[in-house]
């Protein structure tokens, strides 16, 4: 069984498996009781590998990587929550129960099947021995001469043994990576920088960092998604310029793909390559300086987070150095959910304006805000629409829009429609954010916005990059002059050949560009 959806096909299931030939030879040599025990164990192992292959398929399709047997079990709970938000509680319960029953059946039926086959071999030892020898000779011959089926699939297969080897190495590498990453996280180029030497060029500014969910390079360059998104970026660039704002844009290569947005957030802010849940936990428990905490450390900024996607306790607030965080239940929203997204981005931004941005800090400080937008989260159905800003109220205005929108189940089942609706969702999020800036921004406002990761492979393509756009927008020309050496593209749409950095490189470049002096911390 292959471990990617694109490799599924009849040719994969007519190959000669080396493990099956070896198992047959061993079964023929054993007495009855050991043979039955070994056959049952062999069936259970095959069941486990079948499950791992299926998980690999899902993870590669959605997250662009294989399943990690050490780290990824916790993500199954997130997957269940996503299904519940998308398909409803009843459908999710049915899917969950069905999945558990299917897994148990795989283990039981494969164990019974291998025991039955071993008994069949034992009842016909002569023919079984000859058949096993012939199969072994054919396997060796085909392997030696590289005999292939249609599509270049080798007839002699050893994929089960290879999968076991890969997964064993992955476990070893994961455990080793944990120890090594802890050492890396203790080294910080700005860890000992005094407060008065941090972000000196942004003192007095109103700085807003915003992540747009699943805003990736595909939105700007994919032939289905790009026309609408590029048109929106052009229109919004012109509108901002008319309001006195100018922008520069480039590319960052995200540490994640298709999901696990928090890995993209933490990589950008920490300057560390946070590519899995283990690394994330390590960073969140560390004192490695994040961009947001650097603003707090100066003593000149209040720090606030607006997180409409957070629906439970969020201990990460401490790592990010946020004085106050508004979650999904603290923004007064009374309208409908839009699938996974708890509220439309336009509403979240208006609440950010009313509760945070419009109010000057009482202590005379400036402010740094950290805003996570969610309307472009999969499954991209239904999608909100822009409404007059002065009619947002408590969000009830979105009832009719939500009811008239597409059903998530219809979009999920159609790849072309998923791509089209994804593009529309990005258009909505970019429009909401830039209209907010046009409407409420002032001479001191500095907006940094970027994507957290590319959308899932079914939308971005099986061989898409992990690049996401990033833009810095401001009225004060000195803000953009400070990054002139970055050679970013003017406007909100980065050019195809604009510089591409690893997302983890952004923190140090940003801190340096805006007046921070390195004082390394090494342990």
N, C-alpha and C positions, 0 to 999 in steps of 0.2 A: 504494500500500500504506500503510495507517495505521500509526502507531507505538505504539498502545496495544491491548491485548487486547480491551477493551470496545468498540472501534470496528470490530473485524473484522466483516464482513458483505458480502453480495453488492453492495449499493449502492455500496460503496467502489470496486468493480472494474468498474463500467459507466460511469464518468465519462469526459469528454473531457480528456485530459492536454495542457496547452499545450506541454509540452516535446516530446511526440511529434509534434505538428503542425509545430513549428519545425524539429525534426530532419528530418522528411520534406521540408520545403521546401529545407533546406540540401543534403540528399542529391541532390535533383533538379537542383540547380545545379552540382554538382561532377562532374569527370571520374572515370573508374572507380577509379584507384588511390587518390586522396585520399578518395573516397567510402567505399571499403572500410576504409581506416585509421580515418576518423572514425567509421564505424559500429561498428567493433570497440571503439574507445575509449569510445564512448557506451554500449555494452553493459557494459563493465567498470565504468563509473561507476554504471550502474544496479545492477550487482551489489553494489558497495560501499554504495550507498544502501539496498538491500534488507537487507544485513547490518546496517547501522546501525539501520534500523527494527526489525529483529528484536531487536537488543540493547536498543533503547529499550523494547520491550515487556517484556523480561525485567527490566530495571532498574526500570521503573515498577511492575511487578507485585511485585517483591521489596523494592526500596529506596525506592520512592515518588518517583523522579526519573529523568530521562533519562540515557542513557549519555554520558559525557564522554570524547571521543576523545583527550584529552591525559592524563587522570589514571587512567582506569579499567581499562586493560589489565592492570595488576598484580592486579586483583581476580579475573581469570579463573583464576589459580592457586589462590586461596582457594576459588573455586567448585568446582574439581576436587577439592580436599581435602575439601570438605563432601560432595560426591557419594560419594567413596570411603568416608567414615565412615558415610554413610547407606545406600548401595546395595552397597558392597563393591568390591574392586579390579577384578574381572572386568567387572562392569557399567559401572563408570566408564571403564575402558579402551575398552569397546565404544562408549559414548556419545561419548568424546573422538575416537576414530577416525572415527565416523560424522559428527560435527560438522565435522571437517576435510574429509572427503570431500564433504559437503554444500556447504560454503563454496566449495570448488574447482569443483564442478559448477555452482553459481550463476554464478560468474564466466565459466566456459567456455561454458555453454549460453546465457547472455544475450548474450555477445559473438557467438556463432555465429548466434543468432536475429536480432540487429540487422543483421548482415552479410547474412543471407538476405533480410530485409525490404527492405534497401536495393537489393539486386539485383532484387527483384521490382518495386520502383518504377521502376528503370532500364529494365526490359524493357517496361514499359507507361507511358511518360512522359505520354501524353495523358490517360488516365484517372487516373493518379496525380496529375497537376497539378490536374485538376478536383476530384478527391476531397479533396486538401489544401486547396484554396481554399474548398470547401464546409465542410469541418471547421473552418477558421479563422473563417469567417463565423458558423457556428453557435456556436463557442466565445465569440466576442466578444458575440454577441447574448445568449446565456445568462448570461454574466458581467455584462453591462450591466443586465439585468432581474432578476438574482438567481434564475434558474430553479433549482429544487431537486428532488431525488428524494425518495422516501419517507424519513422520519426527518430531514428538513432538511439532507440532504447536497447541496451545490452540484453541479450537473451539469458546470459548467466548473471544471476542477481545475488548480491550479498547485503541488501539494503537493511535487513533486520540487525545484522551484526554491526553494520556501519552506524545505524541509529543508536544502538547501545553504546558504542564507542564515543559518539559525539555527545550524547547526553551525560555520560560519565565524565568526559573532559569538561563539559559545561559546569557540572557541579564543582569539580576541582577548581576551575578558573573563577567561578563565582566566589568561593570561599577565599581564594587568594586575592581576588580583587577587593574584597571587603577590607582586608588588612592593609593593602597598599593604598587604597583610597583614603583611609583614615590618616595615613601619613601625609598625603597630598593636601588634605583639607586643613592640616595644621600650619601649612605654609601660606602666608598671605602678604602680598606686596604692600598692602595698605593697612595691615593689621595693627601697626603701632603709630599710624599717622595721627598727630595731635589734632583736636577738633578745629583749631584755627587754620589748619592747612588742608582742610577738606572742602571741595566744591566752592572755592572762593569766588568763582566767576558766576555762580548762580545765587549768591546771597541776594535777598530781596525779590527773587522770582517766585512765581506760583507754578510749581512743576507738577505735571500730571503724567504718570506712566500708565498706559492702557494696553492690555492684551485683548486682541480680537480672536475669538475662538476659531480654530481651523483655517486661519487666513494664511494660505500658503502660496508658493510660486505658481501652482497650477491655476489658481484663481486669475492670475494675470497673464498666463501664457498658454493655457489649454484652449484649443479651438472652439470648444463648446462654451466654456465658462468665461473666457477672456473678453469677448466683445462687449458684453454688458458691464463687466467689472472695470475694464479699461476706460469705457465711456464715462462711468461714474467717477473714476479717479480724475479724469480730465476735467469734468464739470466741477467737481469739488475743489480741485486745484485752482481753477479760475475764480470760483466763488470766494475762496479763502484769500486769494491775492487781492480781490476787490475790497475785502475787509481789512487788508493790510498785513495778512499773514503770508509767510513764505515757508517752503519746505525743502528738505533734502532727504533722499531715500536710498537705501542699499539693501543688501541681503544678509541674512544670518542663517547658518545651517543648524537646525534644531537638534536637540539631544533626543527627541522623541518623534513619533510618527503616528498619525491616525488617532491618537488618544493620549491619556496620561498627561493632561495639560500641565499639571503641577511640576512635571519634570522640566518643561520648557520655561515656566516662570522662575523656578529656582536656579536653573542654569544661567539664565540672563542676569538675574540679580546677584548671584553669588560669585560668578566668574569661574565656577567649577563645572566640569562635565558631568551633570547629574542624569545619567542615562538609565537608571533603574531604581526600583523602590528601596533597595538596600542603601544605595548612595544617598537617596533623598532623606532617609531616616538619619544617616550619619551627618548630613549637612544641617538638618533641622535641629540636631542636638549639639551642634558646634557653635563657636563664637566667631566663625569666619564672617568677615564683614560683607553684608549685602549692600547694594546701592541704596535701598530704602533706609537701612540702619545708618548708613553714612550720613544721610540728611539729618537723621535724628541726633547723631553723635555731634554734629556741628553746634547744637544748642540753639540754632537760629530758625529751626523749622519744626512746626507741628506736623505729625505724620498720621494720615488717615487712610483706611482701606474701605473700598466699596465692593462687596463680593456677593452679587445676587445669586451666584451658584452655590454658595455655602449654606447648607441646611442643618448643620450640626456643629458641635464644638470644633474650634479651629486653633489648636495650640501653636500652630505656625506663626501666629501673630507676634509671639515673642521674638522668634528668629528674625522676622522682617522688621522689627523695631517700630511697629505701628501703635500709636497712642490709642486709637479708636478704630474699630472695625464695624461696619454695617453689613449684616448678613441678609439672607433672603426674607427673614421675618421682621426685619427692622426698617424696611423701606416703605411700609404702608400700602403695599400693593393688594388690591381687591379684585383684580381682573383674572382672566383664565391663564393657566400655564400654556406654553407653546411647546408641547412635547416635553423634552428634558428641561428646556429653559424655563426658569420660574417666572420670568417677566421679560417684556421686550426691552431691548437696549435703550430705546428712546426714553422709556419711563425711568429706567435705572439712572440714566444721565441727568434727567430732570430732578430726580431725588438727590443725586449728588450735588446738583446746583443749589437746590433749596436747603439741604441740610449741611452742606460743607462749603462748597466753592463760593457761595454768596456771602458767607460770614467770615469776617476777619478774625484771626485768632486773638483771643482776649489779651494775651501777653505781648502783643505787638510783633510776634514772629511772622515769618513767611510760612508757606505750607507746601508739603509734598504729599500728593495723593496717589494711591495705587488702586486702579480700577480694572476689574475683570469683566468683560462683556461676554454674553452667552448665547445671543440669538442665532449665531451661525454654527451652533452645535448640531451634529447629526441627530436625527435623521432628516433635518431640513424640511420638516412639514409638521404643522402648518407654519408659515413664515409671517411675522408681523408686517404691517405697513406703516409708513410714516403718517402721523396725524398732526393737526395744528398743536404746537407746543403748549399753547394756553388752554387747550381742551383735554390735557392728559388726566387731570383730576386724580382719582384713586386707581386708575387703570381699567375701570369698567368699560370704557370706550372701546377696548379691544375685544369685547365679547363677540360682536358680530364679525370682526375680522378673523378671529380664531375659528368660529363655526363655518365660515365660508372658505377656509383654507383647505389645502390638500390633507388627506389622511396619511399618517406616517406609514402605515402598512402598505399603501399604494406606492409610495415613493421608494421605500426600502426594496421593494420587489423589482424595480425598474432601474437599471444602471444609467441609462441615458437621462431619465427623469431626475435621478439623484444628482447627476452632474449639473443639470440645468438649475435645479432648485438650490443646490449648494452655491452656485454663482449668484443667484438672486439674494441668498441670505447674506453673503459677503457685501453685496451692494447695499443692502439695508443697514448693516452694521457700520460700514464706512460712512454712509450718508448720515446716520444718526450721530455718530461721533463728531464728524466735521461740521455738521449743522450746529451741534452744541457749542463747538469752539467759535464758529462764526457769530453765534448769537450771544454767547456769554464770555468769550475770551477778552482779555485786555492787554495792555502794553507789556505786562509782566508775565503773561501766561506762556509757558513752554510745555508743549505736548509731545511726548514720545509714545508712539504707538506701533505695535508689531503683532505678528501672528505668533501663536504658541507652537504650532506644528502644521504640517500638511494634512489634508483630509485623508480618509481611509483609501486604501489602494484601489478599491472598486471605483472611486471617483477620481483620484489623482493619477492612477495607472500603476501597473506592477513594477515599473522601473523608474518612477518619479524620484527626483531629488528630495532632500529633506529641507530645502531652503524655504525661508519665510521672508516677506517684506518687512522692512522697518523704516519709519519716517520720524524725523524731528521737525516740528513746526513751531514757529515763533514770529512775533512782530519785530522784536529787537534784532537788528542785523548782526549784532555782536555774537548772538547765540549761534547762528549758523556760520559766521566767520570762524568761530572756534573749531569747527570740524571741517573746514575747507580742505585740509590735507587728506581727508578721508576719501576724496574724489567720488562722493555720492552724487546721484542724479538729482537735478533740480525738479521739484514737484513731488507729488505723492506716488508716482509710478516709477519704481527703479528700472533702469535700462537692463536689458538682458545681460549685458557685459559689465554691469556695475559690480564693484568689489563684493566678494563673498567671504565672510568671516565665520569661524565657528561661533556659535552663540555664546560660548563660555569666554570668548575674547572681548565681548562688549563691555563688561564691567570695568576692566582696567583702562580701556580706551576712553570710555565715557568719563571716568573719574579724572584721568590725566588731562583730557581736553578741557575740562571745566575747573582747572586750577588746583587739583589735589596733588600733594607731594608724597611719593612713595616712602614709607618707613616700614621695611619688611618685618614680619613676624615669622619665626622659623619653627616654633614648637608651641 
